[in-house]
Amino acid sequence: MRLFVRLSLIGLVALVAIGFADNSFLRTDGTEASNKKVSAVKVSDGVCLKDGVSMTVDFGSKANSSPINQCVSNFTLNSWDLISAAGLTVTGTQKYPVGFVCRINDFPAEDVESCLDTPNPKVGSWAYFVAGPDSDSWQYSTWGASTHKPDCGSAEAWVFRYPEESIEALPTTKPQTRVCSNK
């Protein structure tokens, strides 16, 4: 039994060491481990006319806010991070911090949705749609935003749906996608 415990501890230490070694290649100073410059993320208003990921945030049929369209270029992270990269705030739930998008740009307000658990169906929730590069139609996403990595040329849409609306009803605008020049 002692031998088993020792080997298990050695195995855990080895896994942690591998994890640290792997993470040493990730830098936060704008360089890769090989010291090649990494392009900075660029954000512009509107959908992408050149390379990038187009993102639309539609606050829903009852909101007094206009939809937001952003083009995020040189982006390589996940869709959750795309929202932040576009200059918007994203809030998960207390129980699932990056599992459920509860608020985008503080919508719905905290006094309407507490964000403690999954969004309250009596309030509504965010629906997530994707369109791959060179696609002309939206697909209701079966991925979570923190597990999906958008490709250059793709489009993403977040639409707030109220309780009487179908969560899978497609956005009213067509996705603006393309095949990127670096592909």
N, C-alpha and C positions, 0 to 999 in steps of 0.2 A: 504494500500500500504506500509506504514512504517513497519507494522508487517511482511509483505512478505520480504522486504529488510533485516530486522533484522534476520529473520529465515534463509535467504539465506546466510548472512554473517556468522552466527553461523555454518551453514552446511559447508561452505568453510573452516573455521577455524578447524572444526573437521576433515575434509578430510586431511588437511595439517598435523595436529597432528598425524593422523593415518599413513600417509606417513613417517613422521620422526620416529615414533615408529617402523614401519616395517623396515626402513633402519638402525636402530640401531643394527639389528641383522647381518648386513653386515659389515665386518671389513676389513681393508686394512693392518692389521698387521700380517696376516698369521694365525689368529685364528678365530674360530667361536664364537658365543655368549656363547656357553657352554664351551669355552676354550679348545676344542679339537683341536689338530693340524690339519691343512689342508695341504695336500701334495702339494709340489711345482710342477709347470709345468716343464716337462723335454722335451727337444728337441734333437733329434738325426737325423743324415743324413740318407736318404733312407726311404723306406716304413716301416711301423711297422711290426716287426716280433713277437712282443708280444702285450700287451694291449696298446691302443692309437688310435689316429686318423691320418691316412695317408693323406698327402696333396701334390699335384703336382701342380706346376706352370709352364706352357708351354708358352713361349713368342711368339709362332707362327711360321708358315712356313717360314717367311722371316727374322726372327730375327737371329742375330749372337750369341745368348745366349742359352746355354744348359738348358733343363728343370731342375727345382729344385724339389727334393723329400725330404720331411721331415716327421718325426714321432713325433707327439706331444702327450705326455702322461700326465695323471692327469689333463685333460682339461675339464672344465665344462661351459665355456661361449659360445658365439655365433660364427658363422663362420667368421664374420668380425674380431673378436678378435683372431681367430685362425691364421689368416695371420700374425698378429703382434706377437703372441705367438711363431710362427715359426721363428721369427727373421727377417721377411721381413717388408718392409714399404708398407702401403696401403694408397691411397689417393682417397677420394671421390670427387664429384664435388662441386663447390661453392654453387650451388643451392640445391643439395642433398648430404650433407656431408657424410652420411652413407647409402644413398639410391642406389648409383651407384658406383661400383668400376671403377675408371677412370685410375689409375696407380697402378702397383705393382712393387716395387723396381725401381721407377722412369721410368717405361716403360708404354706407350710411353713417349718420352721426352716432356718437357713442350713446346718447340717450335713447336712440332707436334700437340699436343692436349692441349688446354687451361684448360680444366676441369671446365669451367664456368657453363655449363648446362649438359644435358645428352651427352654422348660421341658422337662425330661427326661421322656419318656413312661413310664419305669419308675417314676417318682415320682407322676405325675399332673399335672393343670393346672387352672387356673381356666376355667370356662365362663361366658359372658356372655349374658344374656337381657334382652330389652326387651319392654315392653308399652305401646302408645300410650295417650293419654288416652281414657278410657271404653272400654277394651278389657278383656275378661275372660280373655285367654289370653296365654301367654308365646310369644315367638318367639326362637329361637336367633339371636343377633346376627351379622350379616355385616359389621358395622362394627367398627372398632377403637375402644376407649374414648376415645382422644385425637382421633378424628375425628367422633364422634357427639355431638350436642348434644341432651340430653333436653328435652322439652316439659313445661311445667307440667301436672300431672295424670297424667304417665306414671309407670311403675315400672321399676326395673332390678333385676336379681338377678345376683349372682356366686356360683357354686356350685363348690366344689372337687370335681373328678372324679378318682377313682383309676383306674389303668390298666385294670382289668377292667370299668369302667363306661363307658357311652356318653357322649361329651362333649356330645351334643345331647339327652340325656334331659332333659325339662322339669323345672323345680323342682316339688316336691311341693305347694307352697302356691299359691293363686290370686293373681294380681297385684291389688293394690288401686289402682285408677286412678279418675279422675274428669275431668270437664270443669271447668277452672278458672274462677273468677268473672270474671277479667280478660280472658277470650277473647271 
